[in-house]
Amino acid sequence: MTTQDVGVRTVDATADALFTAALWGDQEADPYEDFRRLRERAPVLLTRHGTLVLSRYADAHAMFRDPAVGRGDEAFASLRGKLPDHQVEEVEQFWRSSLMFSNPPAHTRVRRVFNRSFTPQHVARLRGPIGADVEHALDRLEERRTSDFMEDVARSLPVDLVARLLGVPPADRAGFQPLVRDLVSLLEPGVDAEGAERGLHAQRHLSGYFTELLAHKRAHPADDLLSRLATDGEGCSDTELAANSVLLFVAAFETTSNLLGQGVNALVTHPEEQARLRRDPGLVPHAVEEFLRFDPPTVVASRSALRFCTIAGVDLAPGQLVIAMIGGANRDPDRYDDPDRLDVGRRQGPGLTFTSGAHMCLGAHLTRLQAGEFFARLIGRFPHIEYADSPLRYPSRLLRGFHRLPITVHARRTARRTPAPASTGFPRVL
């Protein structure tokens, strides 16, 4: 073992290299082999830069739930040099108003307001509209038979659902997808100057849009989340409400759309599990959890120490970075039996894809509901799904998703079409 001294601890240079490979290795290779090697070699790793890396489920789960750990400024560091300093501060100020990047007590206050207005009961009432939207999407797949699943279904369904939940008028929804795509790139570690500028433009546009829509909802409330927040968002500023409305779109675009793509890929590449799910549709909720565990949309989650603390036996100073290797923790053999095997009937609890604790994904129950409705109807409609051409992943290991997913479906029946929702009359500003 080759080591070098770092204070009172030592850094395992071989494990450090495994960590680098897991994050930035060959994009065509299976990343889970790198996650496994790292977990086995150094499940608790202090890198040469002083970053603590956790690869076991128990350690990562405990870290997420530790109040001494929260969100630092690591997500904004990559913008330095790509945007002027005052624009980086503008980006950070906006996102610090969101649940993703705020810490208690502000996080606790805003989360309480959203939890009160965004309940599982409210989400459950969307089951009918979700089903109708899914059927329309499957109609398109059936009509075309061969199509790019990501472009034709996966990227539009989740964004349309969040728009419906918030009460965004149908006429405005088409403009969200490209804006959200640009906004997501703003927070990616490898963003270049051009991508940062596009992302900032998207942030300003969406922030302004939701500020206007909040004012409209206060004057003309309806039965939607934004109306509830606009009229009962006790203690929340318009910036906080707008930032978290935008956050829901980011989560839909980045997490839910990639979950749908990863799930379809899992079924196509594991035909025996596809057949098993079709024989027993009651397994769909378990299959959704398994898709999230087996090949999650996000394989890494970062946090920072908010004060002096000890995590997984390592003493940390305020601001010190902690990285949970979700891709490794979700396949920890101490947590899951035969973890490298896809099992659509697995009943060993959820993985850490939505993290845990205070920063657990706000829209997790919405994502699960939509994914469940989608896969239940997909396997019910099409007796066979296969690739039409080679899929193409995004060139990143940090965010697992497909740029292109060409599939061919073989239909069993034709679905009944459901009328599209009518416009609310809110002026179109996108």
Protein Blocks (a to p, Z undefined) as FASTA:
>chain_A
ZZddehjbccdfklmmmmmmmmmmcfkbcfklmmmmmmmmmmpacdfkopacdfbfklmm
mmmmpmkbccdfklmmmmgojacfklmmmmmmmmmmpmklgccfklmmmmmmmmmmmcfk
lmmmmmmmmmmmmmmmmmmmmmnopacfklmmmmmmmmmmmmmmnopafklmmmmmmmmm
mmmmmmpmklcfklmmmmmmmmmmmmmmmmmmmmmmmmmgcddfklmmmmmmghiafklm
mmmmmmmmmmmmmmmmmmmmmmmmmmmmmmmlmmmmmmmmmlmmmmmmmmmmmmcfblbd
cdddfbdcdeehiacdehiacdddfklmmmcfklpghklbccfkbcgbpafknogajllc
fklmmmmmmmmmmmmmmmmmpmbdcdfbdcdddfbfkbgcdfbdcdddddfbdcdddddd
ddehiacfZZ
